[in-house]
Amino acid sequence: MLKTKWFALIIISSLFLVGCSQQLEDSVSWEIEDFTFTNQNNEDVSLSDLEGEVWLADFVFTNCTTVCLPMMANMTELQEQMKQEGLDVRIVSFSVDPAVDSPEVLKSYAENYGADLSSWDLLTGYSPEKIDEFAMENFKSLARKPENEDQVAHGTSFYLVDREGVIRKDYDGINPPADEIMSDAEILLAEE
């Protein structure tokens, strides 16, 4: 009789714990291919360097006259909110105009927004064709610079990436749902 009660208690407890675990709504599961690019400090950053970390990614460029301005401002604000909430989330911005965006240019650009570069990597060091292919294959996003143009056509999403290097969710980067991003990041940070 006592064994039966303990068994029932274990089953009920297990069901309760399963019901309490949080999951991302509308999640995706897009694996990111291995990469090694150069950050604003002229250091190599690879996918393996990000392993074990939750990160928020986007695609921007410093010469952008439209969407990148609010995206950078929004990402900087999100970074500050996550720090205030004690959420250890790294930021990774991929330049879609690597011919213009040298490490020094990216560093100055981010500093103008007040970004905390201790947990934010702005990446470059590849060809325009490579970033277009990388963005499309991994993030399902465009990153194409038309010939004889100084602007780049690119996606405006923010992407939440888990500790395994898998994109788990994407959000509007122009009007980001800050509370949802923070809540989702908290869920991913709790995953082992």
C-alpha positions in Angstrom: 0.0 0.0 0.0 2.8 2.4 0.9 4.6 1.6 -2.4 1.4 2.4 -4.3 1.1 5.8 -2.6 4.7 6.7 -3.2 4.4 5.6 -6.9 1.2 7.7 -7.3 2.9 10.7 -5.6 5.9 10.4 -8.0 3.6 10.2 -11.0 1.6 13.3 -9.9 4.7 15.2 -9.1 6.2 14.4 -12.5 3.0 15.5 -14.3 3.0 18.7 -12.3 6.6 19.5 -13.2 6.1 18.8 -16.9 3.1 21.1 -16.8 5.1 23.9 -15.2 8.0 23.8 -17.7 7.9 26.8 -20.0 8.3 26.6 -23.7 8.7 29.2 -26.4 5.5 29.9 -28.3 5.8 30.0 -32.1 9.4 28.7 -32.0 11.5 27.6 -34.9 14.5 25.3 -35.0 17.1 26.6 -37.5 20.6 25.3 -37.0 23.4 27.8 -37.7 26.4 26.5 -39.8 29.9 26.9 -38.4 31.5 30.3 -39.0 34.5 32.4 -38.0 34.2 36.1 -38.6 36.0 39.2 -37.2 34.5 41.4 -34.5 34.9 45.1 -33.8 38.1 44.4 -31.8 39.6 42.6 -34.8 39.2 39.3 -33.0 37.9 36.1 -34.5 34.5 35.0 -33.3 33.2 31.6 -34.2 30.0 29.6 -33.6 32.0 27.5 -31.1 32.9 30.7 -29.2 29.2 31.3 -28.7 28.5 27.7 -27.7 26.9 27.5 -24.2 25.6 31.1 -24.5 22.2 32.5 -25.4 22.4 35.3 -27.9 20.3 37.7 -29.8 21.4 38.3 -33.5 20.6 40.8 -36.2 21.8 42.1 -39.6 22.8 45.8 -39.9 25.2 48.0 -41.6 26.8 51.4 -40.7 25.9 53.3 -43.8 22.2 52.4 -43.5 19.9 55.4 -43.8 16.6 53.6 -42.9 15.9 50.5 -40.8 19.3 50.0 -39.1 18.9 53.2 -37.0 15.8 52.0 -35.1 17.2 48.4 -35.0 20.4 49.5 -33.4 18.6 51.8 -30.9 16.2 48.9 -30.1 19.0 46.4 -29.6 20.9 48.8 -27.4 17.8 49.3 -25.3 17.2 45.5 -25.1 20.8 45.0 -24.0 20.3 47.5 -21.2 17.0 45.9 -20.1 18.5 42.4 -20.1 21.4 43.6 -18.0 19.0 45.2 -15.5 17.1 41.9 -15.3 20.3 39.9 -14.8 19.8 38.1 -18.1 23.2 37.0 -19.5 22.4 37.3 -23.2 25.1 38.1 -25.8 24.4 40.3 -28.8 25.7 39.4 -32.3 25.3 41.8 -35.2 26.3 40.7 -38.6 27.3 43.5 -41.0 25.6 43.1 -44.4 28.1 45.6 -46.0 31.5 44.1 -45.1 33.4 46.1 -47.8 32.5 49.3 -45.8 32.2 48.0 -42.3 35.7 47.4 -41.0 36.2 46.4 -37.4 37.0 50.0 -36.5 34.0 51.4 -38.3 31.7 48.9 -36.5 33.2 49.8 -33.1 32.7 53.5 -33.6 29.1 52.9 -34.9 28.1 50.8 -31.9 29.7 53.2 -29.4 27.6 56.0 -30.9 24.5 54.1 -29.8 25.9 53.5 -26.3 26.3 49.7 -26.8 28.1 47.7 -24.2 30.7 46.0 -26.3 31.8 43.7 -23.6 28.8 41.5 -24.5 28.2 42.6 -28.1 30.0 41.4 -31.2 29.6 43.2 -34.4 30.9 40.9 -37.1 32.5 41.5 -40.5 35.4 40.0 -42.5 33.7 38.1 -45.3 32.5 38.9 -48.8 29.1 40.4 -49.6 28.3 37.1 -51.4 29.2 35.1 -48.3 27.0 37.1 -45.9 24.1 37.0 -48.4 24.4 33.2 -48.6 25.0 32.8 -44.8 21.9 35.0 -44.0 19.6 33.1 -46.4 20.8 29.6 -45.5 20.8 30.1 -41.7 18.5 32.9 -40.8 16.1 32.7 -43.8 16.9 36.4 -44.5 18.1 38.5 -47.4 21.4 40.4 -47.2 22.0 41.6 -50.7 23.7 44.8 -52.0 22.5 45.7 -55.5 25.3 46.7 -57.9 26.2 50.4 -57.9 24.1 51.1 -54.8 25.3 52.1 -51.3 22.3 50.6 -49.5 21.8 46.9 -48.7 18.5 45.1 -48.9 18.3 43.0 -45.7 15.9 41.5 -43.1 14.9 43.5 -40.0 14.4 40.6 -37.6 16.0 39.9 -34.3 16.8 36.2 -33.7 17.1 34.4 -30.4 19.7 31.7 -30.5 20.0 28.9 -27.9 23.2 27.5 -26.2 23.5 24.9 -29.0 23.6 27.5 -31.8 20.0 26.9 -32.9 17.8 29.8 -33.8 14.7 29.3 -31.7 12.7 32.4 -32.4 12.6 35.6 -34.6 11.0 38.9 -33.8 10.3 42.2 -35.5 13.5 44.3 -35.0 11.8 47.6 -35.8 9.1 47.3 -33.1 10.5 44.5 -31.0 8.3 42.9 -28.3 10.8 43.6 -25.5 8.8 41.7 -22.8 8.4 38.6 -25.0 12.1 38.6 -25.9 13.1 38.9 -22.3 10.7 36.2 -21.2 11.9 33.9 -24.1 15.6 34.6 -23.2 14.9 33.6 -19.6 13.4 30.3 -20.8 16.4 29.6 -22.9 18.8 30.6 -20.1 17.1 28.1 -17.8 17.6 25.2 -20.3 20.5 23.0 -19.6 
